[in-house]
C-alpha cells in the first residue's frame, strides 16, 4: 500500500472513544488492547516484537508479503503502541493462524488470549468452519492458551520448525467453529 494511502487509512480509522478515555480517564486504557488492521507502517514494530520473542523470527519482508497477499493481518495496540499481532488466512471453510505474538515485556496480561479470540472471531465471520494452527511442543504457555480456548491436537508435522539442534516438530491443533443447523 502506498504511504499516502496508509496515512489515509490511519486518519479514517480514528477511534473517538479511545481518544475520549485517553484524555478523561487514561487508567481505563492501561490494560486494554485495541485491534486494527496491520499497515505497512507497522512492519518495523511487528518485526521487532517478533525478533524479541523468537529465536528464529519471521522477517519484516515476510510480514509485508502477508499484507500483499491479503491475509487478515491484525495488530493490537496498548497505550498507542503496537504490542501484539496476529496473521490469519481463510480459504475454503478453513482458517489458518499463521502467526500470533505478544511483545515479551507485557506477557501475562491476557493479550495473547484477546488476540487469539480476535483471530477466531475473524475466521468465523469469514465462514471458516475450522481454525488450525501449529505450535512447538516446547512452547508450553502457548499450548496452555490454545487448549484453554478449545483447540485440540489433530496431528504432528515432523521437523516443521528450525531449532538450535536441527528441527523441532510442530503440533497441529484445530478448533471447530461449526455450530450445525
C-alpha positions as CSV (number, residue, x, y, z in Angstrom):
1,X,0.0,0.0,0.0
2,X,1.4,3.4,-0.9
3,X,2.4,5.6,2.1
4,X,-0.2,8.2,1.4
5,X,-2.9,5.5,1.4
6,X,-1.6,4.1,4.6
7,X,-1.9,7.5,6.2
8,X,-5.5,7.9,4.9
9,X,-6.4,4.6,6.5
10,X,-4.9,5.8,9.7
11,X,-6.9,9.0,9.6
12,X,-10.2,7.3,8.7
13,X,-9.8,4.7,11.4
14,X,-9.7,7.3,14.2
15,X,-11.2,6.0,17.3
16,X,-13.1,8.7,19.1
17,X,-14.0,6.6,22.1
18,X,-10.4,5.7,22.7
19,X,-9.4,9.3,22.4
20,X,-12.1,10.3,24.9
21,X,-10.8,7.8,27.5
22,X,-7.2,8.7,26.9
23,X,-8.0,12.3,27.8
24,X,-10.5,11.9,30.6
25,X,-9.7,8.6,32.2
26,X,-6.4,7.1,31.0
27,X,-6.2,4.5,33.7
28,X,-9.1,2.6,31.9
29,X,-6.8,2.2,28.9
30,X,-3.8,0.8,30.8
31,X,-5.0,-2.8,30.4
32,X,-6.8,-2.5,27.1
33,X,-5.7,-3.9,23.8
34,X,-7.2,-2.2,20.7
35,X,-7.3,-4.0,17.4
36,X,-6.9,-2.6,14.0
37,X,-5.7,-3.9,10.6
38,X,-2.0,-4.1,10.2
39,X,-0.5,-1.4,8.0
40,X,2.7,-1.2,6.1
41,X,3.9,1.4,8.6
42,X,3.6,-1.2,11.4
43,X,6.0,-3.7,9.8
44,X,9.1,-2.5,11.6
45,X,7.4,-2.6,15.0
46,X,5.9,-6.1,14.3
47,X,9.3,-7.4,13.1
48,X,10.9,-6.0,16.3
49,X,8.4,-7.8,18.5
50,X,8.9,-11.0,16.5
51,X,12.7,-10.8,16.9
52,X,12.4,-10.1,20.7
53,X,10.0,-13.1,21.1
54,X,11.5,-15.8,18.9
55,X,14.9,-17.3,18.3
56,X,14.0,-17.9,14.7
57,X,11.8,-14.9,13.8
58,X,9.9,-14.0,10.6
59,X,11.5,-11.2,8.7
60,X,9.9,-7.8,8.1
61,X,9.6,-8.8,4.4
62,X,7.6,-11.9,5.4
63,X,5.1,-9.8,7.2
64,X,5.0,-7.5,4.2
65,X,4.2,-10.4,2.0
66,X,1.4,-11.4,4.3
67,X,-0.1,-8.0,3.8
68,X,0.4,-8.1,0.0
69,X,-1.3,-11.5,-0.5
70,X,-4.3,-10.4,1.5
71,X,-4.1,-12.4,4.7
72,X,-6.0,-11.0,7.7
73,X,-3.2,-9.1,9.5
74,X,-4.1,-7.5,12.8
75,X,-2.2,-5.5,15.4
76,X,-3.2,-5.0,19.0
77,X,-2.2,-1.6,20.3
78,X,-1.5,-1.0,24.0
79,X,-1.0,2.6,25.1
80,X,-0.8,3.7,21.5
81,X,2.0,1.3,20.5
82,X,1.9,-2.0,18.7
83,X,2.0,-4.7,21.4
84,X,0.7,-7.8,19.7
85,X,-0.1,-9.0,16.2
86,X,-1.9,-11.9,14.5
87,X,-1.9,-13.3,11.0
88,X,-4.9,-15.3,9.7
89,X,-5.5,-16.9,6.3
90,X,-9.1,-18.1,5.5
91,X,-9.9,-20.2,2.4
92,X,-12.4,-22.9,1.6
93,X,-14.0,-23.0,5.0
94,X,-10.7,-23.3,6.9
95,X,-8.8,-20.7,8.9
96,X,-5.1,-21.0,9.5
97,X,-3.5,-18.9,12.2
98,X,-0.1,-18.2,10.7
99,X,1.4,-16.2,13.5
100,X,0.3,-14.8,16.8
101,X,2.7,-12.9,19.2
102,X,2.6,-10.5,22.1
103,X,5.6,-8.3,23.0
104,X,7.6,-10.2,25.6
105,X,7.7,-7.3,28.0
106,X,3.9,-7.4,28.5
107,X,3.3,-11.2,28.7
108,X,0.8,-12.4,31.3
109,X,-1.8,-9.7,30.9
110,X,-4.2,-11.8,28.7
111,X,-3.3,-10.1,25.4
112,X,-2.5,-13.3,23.7
113,X,-5.9,-14.6,24.6
114,X,-7.5,-11.4,23.3
115,X,-5.6,-11.6,20.0
116,X,-6.4,-15.3,19.6
117,X,-10.1,-14.5,20.2
118,X,-9.9,-11.7,17.6
119,X,-8.5,-14.2,15.0
120,X,-11.1,-16.8,15.8
121,X,-13.9,-14.2,15.5
122,X,-12.5,-13.0,12.2
123,X,-12.3,-16.6,10.9
124,X,-15.9,-17.2,12.0
125,X,-17.0,-14.0,10.3
126,X,-15.4,-15.3,7.1
127,X,-17.3,-18.5,7.3
128,X,-14.5,-20.8,8.4
129,X,-15.7,-24.0,10.0
130,X,-12.4,-24.9,11.5
131,X,-9.3,-23.0,12.6
132,X,-5.9,-24.6,12.5
133,X,-2.5,-23.6,13.9
134,X,0.9,-25.1,14.6
135,X,2.7,-24.8,17.9
136,X,6.1,-26.0,19.1
137,X,5.7,-28.8,21.7
138,X,8.2,-26.9,23.8
139,X,6.1,-23.8,23.9
140,X,4.1,-24.7,27.0
141,X,2.5,-21.3,27.6
142,X,1.1,-21.2,24.1
143,X,-0.1,-24.7,24.3
144,X,-2.0,-24.0,27.5
145,X,-3.6,-20.9,25.9
146,X,-4.7,-22.8,22.8
147,X,-6.1,-25.7,24.8
148,X,-7.9,-23.4,27.2
149,X,-9.6,-21.8,24.1
150,X,-10.8,-25.2,22.9
151,X,-8.1,-26.2,20.4
152,X,-7.3,-29.9,20.2
153,X,-4.3,-31.8,18.8
154,X,-5.1,-33.3,15.4
155,X,-1.7,-34.1,14.0
156,X,2.1,-33.7,14.1
157,X,4.3,-32.0,11.5
158,X,7.7,-33.6,11.7
159,X,10.7,-31.2,11.6
160,X,8.5,-28.2,11.0
161,X,10.4,-25.6,13.0
162,X,14.0,-24.6,12.9
163,X,15.8,-25.3,16.2
164,X,19.2,-24.9,17.7
165,X,19.9,-28.6,17.2
166,X,18.3,-29.1,13.8
167,X,14.5,-29.1,13.6
168,X,11.6,-29.3,16.0
169,X,8.2,-30.9,15.3
170,X,5.0,-29.0,15.3
171,X,1.8,-30.0,16.9
172,X,-1.2,-29.3,14.6
173,X,-4.1,-28.0,16.6
174,X,-7.7,-27.4,15.4
175,X,-10.8,-25.6,16.7
176,X,-14.2,-26.5,15.3
177,X,-16.3,-23.4,14.7
178,X,-19.2,-25.3,13.1
179,X,-22.3,-25.0,15.1
180,X,-24.6,-27.2,13.0
181,X,-28.1,-26.4,11.7
